[in-house]
Amino acid sequence: MCKPGTINAAQATDDAALLAKDEGWIANLDLEAFARDIKQLGDTLERNQGPADVAHLNKMIRWADICAAVGLLSMWHSVNPISIIAISTWTCVRWTMIAHHTCHGGYDKCHPNKNRWNRFKFAVGSTWRRVNDWLDWMLPEAWNVEHNNRHHYCLSEIEDPDLVENNLSDVRDLDAPMFIKYLIVIAGMFTWKWYYYSPNTYKELKLARLRREGKPMPKGVTPSDAVTIRSLLEGANPFYSMWEFLTVVIGPYIVIRFFILPAICMIVGDYLGMDGTQMFKNACINLVLAEAMTNFHGFVIVVTNHAGYDMYRFRDGCKPFSGTFYLRQILASVDFDMGTDSVDFLHGWLNYQIEHHLWPSLSMLSYQKSAPLVRDICEKHGVPYIKENVFVRLKKTVDIMTGRTSMRWFPEKYERKFLELDAEMDFKKKQMFSKQQLS
């Protein structure tokens, strides 16, 4: 019998013919040893989190707050790029850095303020908490389900709600000139958060409640199909009404961002004897342009994380934090330029996507520390580790969206084989635990 977590040499030689030229490493991978190295590194990183991680979080919050102050305090003056860029950046990093890692539990154990910087407290439970912690197009509770659960633990499977190749199938299959497809994709870059992401995350929250309550899916519904503003307008969404979506999900953001904030500028302007109406108009235009820009910024650093002809797709689910799970997070994720706080800030700290998917509940600082160590582990085991400039990845993502290229399917035979090895390793761990309990 071969050792659990490995493939014997005879099998590897016979099966190698099933692999592409650049996939020979798959036949020789010691899955058990690879998983052990990844898990040990993750455990070490988690143990070493503490005051330095909290101090780093506070530093990033200060940077985000500076962007907010610059943008919001200048947007009344005139329509200008400084206000637009500052507000756009503040909106983006408040989501991708502050909310993202807090909602994953990255600071649950190391932050002294458990009443706020905790995954079960931050931005959830009331509109007041949402406004104070993270106000965006997405309802935080819905995003936590869609992203933290469905996306992370179904990565690049059909159940992954962020699977670009599946979500853009209509565009990929569209019988139209390529420039039309490019126009559709470009329009989506500047609108995707409110047009697709907000309604689809809310759909995932509704689906999660149906599953939890043991209720059947609505007839004719394919759970993996995305819900968009178009679905709502066409009445093709059986999960919630347009009115519910407006009042519960996007209403607070629209009212505060595009009405209350400009109104404050007008009131202050009139009080000071200035042209309050013009100040209101300037603020509105700056906020709308900043919204378009933050959508584009978010698209570039978010949507590109798991798309490209060199990213793998998978047929079946796997157990979280198993050997197969760790392998998939690397094969279906990509890192960008990294290494300094300024570079990482501009990438919304999503340039450590491989490391984040391996251990979702670590701090931003831990990902910065771990990247070179993960690369070393991948090199040791022959596992591909992809790190490229974000705009190179943007091109590869657009190619997937328009149907110019397609993602790779992990070899089916090895997908089954690795899942079987996971089961063997899990059985062995249970046996060892039982022996320890008896001794």
Backbone torsions as a table, in degrees:
resi	resn	phi	psi	omega
1	MET	NA	137.6	178.7
2	CYS	-77.5	155.4	179.3
3	LYS	-64.5	133.6	177.5
4	PRO	-56.2	134.5	179.0
5	GLY	96.1	-1.1	178.2
6	THR	-129.7	165.6	176.2
7	ILE	-119.3	129.6	-175.0
8	ASN	-68.6	160.6	-170.8
9	ALA	-62.4	-39.3	-179.2
10	ALA	-64.1	-43.4	177.6
11	GLN	-61.7	-44.9	-177.8
12	ALA	-59.7	-40.4	-180.0
13	THR	-66.5	-42.9	-179.3
14	ASP	-67.3	-39.1	-174.0
15	ASP	-82.7	-15.8	-176.9
16	ALA	-59.8	-29.1	-179.5
17	ALA	-65.3	-19.0	-179.9
18	LEU	-81.6	-10.0	-172.9
19	LEU	-100.7	152.7	173.2
20	ALA	-69.4	166.4	-175.7
21	LYS	-58.4	-34.6	-178.0
22	ASP	-92.6	12.7	-178.9
23	GLU	-112.9	15.0	-178.8
24	GLY	-60.3	-28.3	-179.7
25	TRP	-60.4	-26.8	-176.7
26	ILE	-62.2	-41.1	-177.3
27	ALA	-68.3	-22.6	-175.4
28	ASN	-105.7	1.9	-175.0
29	LEU	-71.3	129.0	171.1
30	ASP	-89.5	91.9	-172.6
31	LEU	-61.7	-37.7	-178.4
32	GLU	-65.6	-46.6	-179.6
33	ALA	-65.3	-40.2	178.7
34	PHE	-61.6	-48.6	-179.8
35	ALA	-62.2	-39.2	-179.8
36	ARG	-63.2	-42.7	180.0
37	ASP	-64.9	-42.3	179.9
38	ILE	-65.8	-44.0	-178.8
39	LYS	-64.8	-41.8	-179.9
40	GLN	-62.3	-41.4	178.3
41	LEU	-64.2	-43.8	178.8
42	GLY	-61.6	-42.1	178.8
43	ASP	-62.9	-41.1	179.3
44	THR	-64.7	-44.1	179.0
45	LEU	-60.9	-43.3	-179.3
46	GLU	-65.2	-40.8	179.5
47	ARG	-63.5	-32.7	-174.0
48	ASN	-88.3	0.0	177.6
49	GLN	-73.1	144.1	-177.9
50	GLY	-174.6	-143.6	-176.5
51	PRO	-56.7	-33.8	180.0
52	ALA	-63.9	-35.8	179.4
53	ASP	-69.7	-37.8	177.5
54	VAL	-67.5	-42.3	178.5
55	ALA	-62.3	-38.5	178.8
56	HIS	-67.8	-41.1	175.9
57	LEU	-58.7	-45.5	-179.6
58	ASN	-63.0	-35.8	176.8
59	LYS	-63.0	-45.0	179.7
60	MET	-67.3	-34.2	175.8
61	ILE	-64.0	-41.9	178.4
62	ARG	-61.6	-42.7	178.2
63	TRP	-61.1	-43.2	178.5
64	ALA	-64.6	-41.6	179.6
65	ASP	-64.5	-35.4	176.7
66	ILE	-63.1	-43.1	176.7
67	CYS	-59.6	-43.5	179.9
68	ALA	-62.3	-45.8	-177.9
69	ALA	-62.6	-45.7	-179.7
70	VAL	-60.8	-46.1	-176.5
71	GLY	-70.1	-49.5	-174.4
72	LEU	-71.1	-32.3	-178.2
73	LEU	-83.5	-8.2	-179.9
74	SER	-115.7	-8.6	-171.2
75	MET	-68.7	-18.9	179.6
76	TRP	-74.9	-25.4	-168.0
77	HIS	-68.8	-48.6	-179.2
78	SER	-168.6	166.2	173.1
79	VAL	-76.5	114.9	-171.3
80	ASN	-148.9	152.4	-176.4
81	PRO	-68.9	-27.0	-179.1
82	ILE	-64.2	-49.0	179.1
83	SER	-62.6	-43.1	-177.1
84	ILE	-63.3	-48.7	-178.9
85	ILE	-64.9	-42.5	-177.7
86	ALA	-64.0	-46.8	-179.9
87	ILE	-66.1	-41.3	178.6
88	SER	-59.8	-47.6	-178.5
89	THR	-65.2	-43.1	178.0
90	TRP	-58.4	-46.9	-179.4
91	THR	-61.9	-42.4	-177.1
92	CYS	-66.0	-52.3	-173.7
93	VAL	-75.1	-25.0	175.4
94	ARG	-62.9	-31.8	175.7
95	TRP	-82.5	-60.6	-168.0
96	THR	-72.2	-23.6	-178.5
97	MET	-107.7	-59.6	-172.6
98	ILE	-71.9	-57.1	-179.2
99	ALA	-67.9	-45.0	-175.1
100	HIS	-53.1	-55.2	-174.0
101	HIS	-77.9	-27.6	175.6
102	THR	-70.9	-43.1	-179.5
103	CYS	-66.9	-21.8	174.6
104	HIS	-80.9	-11.1	-177.4
105	GLY	91.8	19.6	-177.6
106	GLY	-64.5	-19.6	-178.4
107	TYR	-123.0	12.6	-178.5
108	ASP	-56.0	-44.1	-172.2
109	LYS	-91.8	-24.4	-172.5
110	CYS	-104.9	-16.4	-177.9
111	HIS	-87.1	132.6	-178.0
112	PRO	-70.1	-24.8	-178.7
113	ASN	-91.3	87.8	-176.8
114	LYS	-74.3	-16.2	-177.8
115	ASN	-81.2	-8.8	177.6
116	ARG	-127.9	-51.8	-172.3
117	TRP	-89.1	61.5	-178.0
118	ASN	-141.6	142.4	-175.6
119	ARG	-59.5	-27.9	-178.3
120	PHE	-92.0	1.7	-178.7
121	LYS	-120.0	-39.0	-169.9
122	PHE	-64.8	118.4	172.0
123	ALA	66.7	4.9	-175.7
124	VAL	-116.6	159.8	173.7
125	GLY	100.8	-27.0	-179.8
126	SER	-162.8	159.5	176.5
127	THR	-64.0	-33.7	179.2
128	TRP	-61.6	-45.3	178.1
129	ARG	-65.1	-38.3	178.8
130	ARG	-62.6	-45.1	-179.5
131	VAL	-64.1	-40.9	-177.4
132	ASN	-74.5	-34.0	-172.9
133	ASP	-99.8	-50.0	-176.4
134	TRP	-162.5	100.3	178.8
135	LEU	-105.8	116.3	-178.4
136	ASP	-148.4	-176.2	179.8
137	TRP	-62.3	-32.7	-176.0
138	MET	-85.5	140.1	170.2
139	LEU	-72.9	123.3	-175.0
140	PRO	-53.3	-42.1	179.3
141	GLU	-61.4	-37.2	179.5
142	ALA	-71.1	-42.5	179.5
143	TRP	-64.0	-37.1	179.1
144	ASN	-60.5	-38.2	178.3
145	VAL	-72.1	-51.4	-175.6
146	GLU	-61.8	-47.5	-173.8
147	HIS	-88.2	-57.3	-173.1
148	ASN	-65.7	-29.4	-177.2
149	ASN	-103.2	-68.9	-170.9
150	ARG	-65.6	-47.5	-177.9
151	HIS	-67.7	-49.4	-174.4
152	HIS	-66.8	-35.4	-173.9
153	TYR	-104.0	6.6	171.7
154	CYS	-130.9	30.4	-170.6
155	LEU	-54.6	125.1	176.8
156	SER	61.4	19.4	167.7
157	GLU	-97.9	169.6	-180.0
158	ILE	-64.8	-23.4	178.9
159	GLU	-81.1	-4.2	177.0
160	ASP	-73.9	113.6	-177.3
161	PRO	-69.2	-11.7	-179.9
162	ASP	-106.1	19.6	-180.0
163	LEU	-74.1	103.1	-172.2
164	VAL	-58.9	-43.7	-176.7
165	GLU	-60.6	-37.2	178.4
166	ASN	-77.2	-43.8	-177.1
167	ASN	-65.9	-27.5	-179.7
168	LEU	-102.5	22.3	-178.0
169	SER	-60.6	-33.5	178.9
170	ASP	-63.8	-40.2	178.9
171	VAL	-72.9	-42.0	179.6
172	ARG	-59.0	-40.0	-176.1
173	ASP	-91.5	-0.3	-175.9
174	LEU	-64.2	129.8	178.0
175	ASP	-84.4	80.6	-176.6
176	ALA	-153.2	158.9	176.8
177	PRO	-58.7	152.0	-176.4
178	MET	-60.3	-33.4	-177.9
179	PHE	-66.7	-28.4	175.1
180	ILE	-66.4	-42.5	178.0
181	LYS	-62.7	-40.4	177.7
182	TYR	-62.9	-39.8	178.9
183	LEU	-63.3	-40.0	177.9
184	ILE	-63.2	-44.8	-179.5
185	VAL	-65.4	-43.2	179.8
186	ILE	-62.1	-42.9	177.0
187	ALA	-60.0	-38.7	179.1
188	GLY	-66.0	-30.9	179.9
189	MET	-60.1	-33.2	-175.3
190	PHE	-97.3	0.8	-175.0
191	THR	-136.6	-2.6	-164.8
192	TRP	-63.6	-30.7	-176.5
193	LYS	-64.8	-43.3	-179.8
194	TRP	-90.2	-28.4	-177.4
195	TYR	-78.5	-41.6	-176.1
196	TYR	-114.5	-51.1	-166.6
197	TYR	-69.0	-43.3	-178.6
198	SER	-63.7	-51.5	178.7
199	PRO	-66.4	-32.0	-177.4
200	ASN	-75.9	-35.1	175.7
201	THR	-65.5	-36.8	178.5
202	TYR	-67.5	-35.0	174.7
203	LYS	-60.6	-42.1	-179.1
204	GLU	-65.3	-34.0	175.4
205	LEU	-64.1	-42.5	178.6
206	LYS	-65.1	-41.1	177.5
207	LEU	-62.3	-41.2	-180.0
208	ALA	-62.2	-38.1	178.6
209	ARG	-67.7	-39.0	176.5
210	LEU	-61.8	-44.3	179.8
211	ARG	-63.9	-44.1	-177.7
212	ARG	-64.1	-35.8	-179.1
213	GLU	-87.5	-2.0	178.7
214	GLY	70.8	24.1	-179.3
215	LYS	-90.8	150.6	-179.4
216	PRO	-73.1	157.5	174.4
217	MET	-70.2	149.2	174.5
218	PRO	-57.8	145.1	-177.7
219	LYS	-60.9	138.6	177.4
220	GLY	78.2	6.9	-177.3
221	VAL	-95.1	131.5	170.0
222	THR	-102.1	111.1	-173.1
223	PRO	-55.8	-29.4	-177.2
224	SER	-79.5	-10.3	178.6
225	ASP	-72.9	134.2	-177.8
226	ALA	-75.5	145.7	171.3
227	VAL	-101.8	129.8	-179.1
228	THR	-127.9	176.2	174.8
229	ILE	-58.0	-36.2	177.9
230	ARG	-60.8	-43.0	177.8
231	SER	-58.3	-43.0	-178.8
232	LEU	-65.8	-43.3	-178.5
233	LEU	-67.1	-31.5	-179.5
234	GLU	-84.5	-5.4	-179.0
235	GLY	72.2	23.6	-176.6
236	ALA	-97.2	14.3	-178.2
237	ASN	-110.6	112.6	-177.1
238	PRO	-87.8	1.0	-172.2
239	PHE	-90.3	-33.2	-178.9
240	TYR	-163.2	162.6	-177.8
241	SER	-90.4	163.1	175.0
242	MET	-60.6	-38.2	179.9
243	TRP	-63.3	-43.5	177.7
244	GLU	-62.5	-42.6	179.8
245	PHE	-61.9	-42.6	-178.8
246	LEU	-67.2	-44.3	-173.7
247	THR	-80.1	-35.8	-175.1
248	VAL	-91.9	-41.5	-169.6
249	VAL	-95.5	-64.2	-171.5
250	ILE	-98.4	-14.4	-177.7
251	GLY	-56.6	-51.9	-179.1
252	PRO	-57.2	-40.0	-179.8
253	TYR	-66.4	-46.4	-178.8
254	ILE	-61.5	-47.4	-176.5
255	VAL	-63.3	-48.1	-176.8
256	ILE	-72.4	-46.3	-174.1
257	ARG	-71.3	-44.0	-169.5
258	PHE	-106.5	-4.0	177.8
259	PHE	-124.1	-52.8	-175.8
260	ILE	-68.9	-46.7	-178.7
261	LEU	-61.3	-47.7	176.1
262	PRO	-64.0	-34.4	-180.0
263	ALA	-63.5	-36.1	176.6
264	ILE	-60.8	-42.1	177.9
265	CYS	-60.1	-42.7	-178.9
266	MET	-66.0	-43.7	-179.2
267	ILE	-63.4	-46.2	179.2
268	VAL	-64.1	-42.3	179.4
269	GLY	-61.2	-46.4	178.8
270	ASP	-62.8	-38.8	-179.6
271	TYR	-64.0	-36.2	-179.0
272	LEU	-88.4	5.3	178.8
273	GLY	78.0	21.6	178.8
274	MET	-100.2	-179.8	-179.7
275	ASP	-84.2	87.9	-176.0
276	GLY	-63.3	-35.0	179.9
277	THR	-64.7	-42.9	178.5
278	GLN	-67.0	-37.1	178.0
279	MET	-63.3	-38.9	176.9
280	PHE	-62.1	-45.5	-179.6
281	LYS	-63.5	-44.5	179.4
282	ASN	-59.5	-44.9	-179.3
283	ALA	-62.8	-43.6	-179.7
284	CYS	-61.3	-46.1	-178.7
285	ILE	-64.0	-44.2	178.5
286	ASN	-61.0	-41.0	-179.1
287	LEU	-67.8	-39.9	179.2
288	VAL	-67.1	-44.0	178.4
289	LEU	-66.6	-37.1	176.0
290	ALA	-64.3	-35.5	177.7
291	GLU	-63.8	-44.1	177.7
292	ALA	-62.6	-40.7	-178.3
293	MET	-68.6	-40.2	-179.4
294	THR	-70.6	-28.6	172.0
295	ASN	-63.1	-45.5	179.1
296	PHE	-64.7	-45.6	178.0
297	HIS	-57.2	-47.2	179.4
298	GLY	-63.7	-40.3	178.5
299	PHE	-59.0	-45.9	-175.8
300	VAL	-63.8	-38.5	-175.0
301	ILE	-98.1	-14.3	-178.2
302	VAL	-102.8	-55.9	-171.4
303	VAL	-67.3	-25.4	-176.1
304	THR	-82.4	-3.5	-173.7
305	ASN	-65.1	-29.1	-170.9
306	HIS	-135.9	24.6	-177.3
307	ALA	-126.7	143.6	179.4
308	GLY	149.3	158.8	-179.2
309	TYR	-65.9	-16.0	-179.7
310	ASP	-98.5	6.3	176.5
311	MET	-98.2	142.1	-176.6
312	TYR	-92.2	151.2	168.2
313	ARG	-114.2	158.7	-175.9
314	PHE	-133.8	153.3	-173.7
315	ARG	-90.9	-40.8	-173.1
316	ASP	-122.1	158.6	178.9
317	GLY	-75.5	166.7	178.5
318	CYS	-138.0	164.3	-179.5
319	LYS	-74.2	133.1	178.3
320	PRO	-56.1	136.8	175.9
321	PHE	63.0	27.5	170.7
322	SER	-91.5	176.1	177.3
323	GLY	-59.2	-43.8	178.6
324	THR	-63.4	-41.3	178.7
325	PHE	-58.2	-50.4	-179.3
326	TYR	-59.9	-42.4	-178.8
327	LEU	-63.1	-42.9	-178.0
328	ARG	-64.9	-36.4	-179.2
329	GLN	-62.3	-31.1	180.0
330	ILE	-82.4	-41.4	-176.1
331	LEU	-74.6	-19.3	-177.6
332	ALA	-115.1	17.1	179.6
333	SER	-134.8	159.0	-179.8
334	VAL	-138.9	143.3	174.5
335	ASP	-98.9	157.1	177.1
336	PHE	-112.8	-174.0	175.1
337	ASP	-55.2	144.3	-170.3
338	MET	-158.4	175.8	166.8
339	GLY	123.9	-26.3	177.7
340	THR	-123.3	156.2	-178.2
341	ASP	-60.3	-37.8	-178.1
342	SER	-67.4	-44.8	177.4
343	VAL	-64.0	-44.5	-178.2
344	ASP	-66.9	-36.0	178.2
345	PHE	-61.8	-44.4	-179.6
346	LEU	-67.0	-26.1	175.9
347	HIS	-88.7	5.3	-179.3
348	GLY	63.3	21.6	-177.4
349	TRP	59.0	21.9	175.6
350	LEU	-96.9	8.2	176.6
351	ASN	-81.7	-2.6	175.1
352	TYR	-111.7	46.7	-172.4
353	GLN	-67.2	-36.1	178.1
354	ILE	-61.5	-51.3	-177.7
355	GLU	-64.3	-39.9	179.8
356	HIS	-63.8	-38.6	-179.5
357	HIS	-74.7	-27.2	175.5
358	LEU	-67.0	-43.9	-178.6
359	TRP	-135.3	87.3	-173.2
360	PRO	-63.1	-24.1	-171.5
361	SER	-103.3	39.1	173.9
362	LEU	-108.6	170.4	-178.7
363	SER	-83.3	166.9	176.6
364	MET	-60.3	-42.2	-179.0
365	LEU	-63.0	-36.6	179.0
366	SER	-63.2	-38.5	178.8
367	TYR	-66.2	-38.7	178.4
368	GLN	-62.3	-40.2	179.1
369	LYS	-71.0	-33.5	-168.1
370	SER	-83.3	-24.1	-171.3
371	ALA	-53.3	-51.0	180.0
372	PRO	-64.3	-29.2	179.8
373	LEU	-73.0	-37.1	176.8
374	VAL	-67.1	-41.0	177.3
375	ARG	-58.7	-40.2	179.0
376	ASP	-63.9	-41.8	179.1
377	ILE	-63.5	-43.3	179.6
378	CYS	-63.4	-41.8	178.4
379	GLU	-63.9	-39.6	179.0
380	LYS	-60.0	-40.1	-175.2
381	HIS	-99.5	-0.1	177.6
382	GLY	76.7	19.2	-178.9
383	VAL	-87.6	130.1	179.7
384	PRO	-62.2	136.0	178.3
385	TYR	-128.2	111.0	-172.8
386	ILE	-100.5	124.9	175.6
387	LYS	-135.7	119.0	-178.1
388	GLU	-142.4	164.0	175.2
389	ASN	-59.7	141.8	-174.3
390	VAL	-61.7	-30.5	-179.4
391	PHE	-79.3	-24.3	169.6
392	VAL	-65.9	-41.1	179.1
393	ARG	-69.5	-31.6	176.3
394	LEU	-61.0	-44.6	178.1
395	LYS	-60.6	-44.0	-179.5
396	LYS	-66.4	-34.0	178.4
397	THR	-69.2	-44.4	178.6
398	VAL	-62.1	-36.4	177.3
399	ASP	-62.5	-37.2	175.6
400	ILE	-67.4	-43.8	-177.2
401	MET	-63.1	-37.8	-176.8
402	THR	-89.7	-6.4	178.8
403	GLY	87.8	8.7	177.2
404	ARG	-66.3	-37.0	178.3
405	THR	-133.7	170.6	178.4
406	SER	-133.6	156.5	178.3
407	MET	-74.6	161.4	-179.4
408	ARG	-86.0	145.4	171.1
409	TRP	-97.6	130.0	176.2
410	PHE	-64.0	136.8	-177.8
411	PRO	-50.2	124.2	-171.7
412	GLU	-59.9	-40.7	-178.3
413	LYS	-61.6	-40.6	-179.7
414	TYR	-76.9	-28.2	174.8
415	GLU	-61.9	-45.7	177.7
416	ARG	-65.9	-40.8	-176.7
417	LYS	-64.8	-41.9	179.5
418	PHE	-68.3	-34.7	176.0
419	LEU	-65.6	-37.2	176.1
420	GLU	-66.1	-39.7	177.5
421	LEU	-64.4	-37.3	175.1
422	ASP	-58.5	-44.6	-179.4
423	ALA	-63.1	-40.3	177.8
424	GLU	-63.6	-45.0	-179.8
425	MET	-65.0	-38.2	178.6
426	ASP	-65.8	-40.4	177.8
427	PHE	-63.7	-41.0	-179.9
428	LYS	-64.6	-39.6	178.6
429	LYS	-64.0	-40.4	179.7
430	LYS	-66.0	-37.9	177.2
431	GLN	-63.2	-44.7	179.4
432	MET	-63.0	-39.9	179.4
433	PHE	-65.0	-41.3	179.3
434	SER	-62.4	-41.6	178.7
435	LYS	-63.0	-40.0	179.2
436	GLN	-65.2	-36.8	179.4
437	GLN	-67.3	-34.3	-178.6
438	LEU	-79.1	-26.5	-176.4
439	SER	-80.5	NA	NA
